[in-house]
């Protein structure tokens, strides 16, 4: 006998990650595959983080610190926030799931930009809530459109800054106007997975809203700029009373010992973070200039990825690139039929991609 499953769960489609390097090598018999699909750090992890992992390996017979005390203290000191306002997750996806579990009920509404990170929808629907979609406006979140979609059932809003998949950012002025019109009981989730790559140091940041009267939750990750995607660790910044609620539903020992050790070391390795950011900015500019010479349109980005309009079927270009051992992301499933998303690699990887793309389009 099959269990009874709610229709809203059956309606969900599993999240589909980017194609792994190993899978492409098996399928096509390739070597030296270049992966530019998942917005990962092309430099790998911080050397300090690697050494911290090596030191921690000998203690894997012990459970990790369930409260992530040392890591929380490091985050609090680095960003001058209260330790009581920090929740650590198994990736920032874990924070999203906690928010949905603790704060959403069947019939609630969650406002989402379309397109955006697919797990927002999965988490909301898993709690029985209804996603309310607001199409992007000029490839950025339409905050005015979101306000028009507000109802008495709205409980949460997800915003990504910079936006995934377009790389667009929100200005502080438009965000301030947005939250001033928002009922104080609505939780505003500001996902800042790519915040380290934003070039304007005075731009919007969740750190400026820790004392806001609105319920604003900032989310950050060690997967991107810090190069720890394989360890799955992120954190949320919020009012202490919200952090207390999330900690009530957080799984015991949700963050493993190696991830905690690596994250603590990565936070301390400011030279590696600076090297990563400089590489991304330099290579973004190189990619822009190269595409200009090829006559290929693209969108400028404040993240470590950007969208390219290939002028034809994105799926076809995606498949042709696969044959040459290059993995990118087709945006056709996001509604952008002629766009691919490419994250920045090292120069050798970027040149190989550009040469392949140019030959395909020609």
C-alpha positions, 0 to 999 in steps of 0.5 A: 500500500502506498502512503497518502501524499498531499497533492502539493507535494506530488506537484513538485518537480525535483531540483535538477543540479548542473551536470557533474564533470564525471557524468559528462566524461562517462557519457562522451569519453572526454577528459579535461572537462570544463565546468562553468555551470554551477557558479563555483569558485574556480580557484578551489577552497582556501588553502587555510580551509584545506589545512583545517579540514586535514587537522579535523579529519582525525576527530570524525568519530566525534559528533560535531558541535551542534550549536556551531559555537566557534563559527558563530562567534567568528561570523559575529565578530567579522560582521559586527552582529549579535551571535544570537542573530546567526543560524548556521545551515547545511548550505543556505538551502537549509536555512530556506527549509527551516524558514518554510517549516517554522513560518509557513502553513497551508494556504499561506502565500509566498511571493517569488520573482520569476525566474529565480532559485528553484528551491524557494518554490520547493520549500514553500510548496513543501509547507503547503504554501502557494507561490505567487510569481512576479515576472522580472522587469528588465531582468531584475526583481520587480519590487513594485509588481511584488507589492501589487501581488500582496494579500492578507495571506502573504507571509514571505517574500524571497529576493536574491541580491545579486539575482540568480540567474541574471546577476542584477542587483537591487539599489538600497533606495528601492529596497528601502521603499519596498520594505516601507510599504511591506506589512511588518509581519511579512518575512523578507528573505534577502538571499546574498549568496553572491554578495562578495562579488558586488563591485559597489561597496556601498550597495545594499546589504542585509547587514544594514537591516539587522535592527529593522522593524521589518522581519528581514532575514539575510542569507549567505553561503560559503559555497561561492566566494569561499570555495566550499560548495562541496561541504554545504555550509551557509548561514542566516542573519536575522532578529534573535527571536527569529533565530530562536524559532529556526533553532527549534526546527533545525536538525541536530548536528545539521552542519558537519565537523569538517564544514565548520572547521573549513568555514572558520578558516576560510573566514580568516583567509582574507587574502584568498577571498580578495584573490577570488574577487579580483579574479572574478572581476578581471575575468568578467571584464575579459569575457565581456570584451571578448564577446563584444569582439564576437558580436554576441550579446550578454547581460552585465552581472554583479555576481560570478556568472552572467547570461549570454544571448546566443541568438538561437536555441540555448539547448542546442548550444548547450548540447554542442558545448557538451560535445566539446567538454564544456558544461554551462547552463541552458536557461530555456527551463527558466523561460529564456530560450536563447540564453545560457548562463556561464560562471567565471573560470580561470583564464584558460577555461574562459578562453576555451569556452569562448573559442568553442562558443564562437565556433558553434555560433559561426 
